[in-house]
Amino acid sequence: MVKEIGEHSTREALNELSSVLAHCEDPRLIREFLQSILTANEVKEIATRWALVRLIDLGKSQRSIARDLGLSLCKITRGSKELKKRNSAFRQMVESYKGIVQTA
């Protein structure tokens, strides 16, 4: 029987995972790790959410994003709201990505 981990343990595990990913400088290794630890469906979901955030940041309309990615307007609205929040992690990650792209 698999025991569900408690909230505290979940937080600790997420903190550990975040630290490991933050220290890894090999995008290929991170991609392979994510593809190993997540199901194909979970990988697709995460990749689609990242694409959603990037398209919102590029100024694409919510309707065109919904059409192009096959997402509900509710999910897109949530992403848009997250990008607008003060100190948004979404915004910080998009800006970090832009910095990487500009220096490449």
Contacts in CASP RR format, 6 or more apart in sequence:
PFRMAT RR
TARGET T0000
AUTHOR 0000-0000-0000
METHOD contacts of the structure
MODEL  1
MVKEIGEHSTREALNELSSVLAHCEDPRLIREFLQSILTANEVKEIATRW
ALVRLIDLGKSQRSIARDLGLSLCKITRGSKELKKRNSAFRQMVESYKGI
VQTA
5 13 0 8 1.000
21 30 0 8 1.000
24 30 0 8 1.000
34 43 0 8 1.000
34 46 0 8 1.000
35 43 0 8 1.000
38 46 0 8 1.000
48 69 0 8 1.000
48 71 0 8 1.000
49 79 0 8 1.000
51 69 0 8 1.000
52 65 0 8 1.000
52 69 0 8 1.000
52 71 0 8 1.000
52 75 0 8 1.000
52 76 0 8 1.000
52 79 0 8 1.000
53 79 0 8 1.000
53 82 0 8 1.000
53 83 0 8 1.000
53 90 0 8 1.000
53 93 0 8 1.000
53 94 0 8 1.000
54 94 0 8 1.000
54 97 0 8 1.000
55 65 0 8 1.000
55 68 0 8 1.000
55 69 0 8 1.000
56 62 0 8 1.000
56 65 0 8 1.000
56 76 0 8 1.000
56 79 0 8 1.000
56 80 0 8 1.000
56 83 0 8 1.000
57 83 0 8 1.000
57 94 0 8 1.000
60 68 0 8 1.000
62 73 0 8 1.000
62 76 0 8 1.000
62 77 0 8 1.000
62 80 0 8 1.000
63 73 0 8 1.000
65 71 0 8 1.000
65 76 0 8 1.000
66 72 0 8 1.000
66 73 0 8 1.000
66 76 0 8 1.000
79 90 0 8 1.000
82 88 0 8 1.000
82 89 0 8 1.000
82 90 0 8 1.000
83 90 0 8 1.000
83 91 0 8 1.000
83 94 0 8 1.000
85 91 0 8 1.000
END
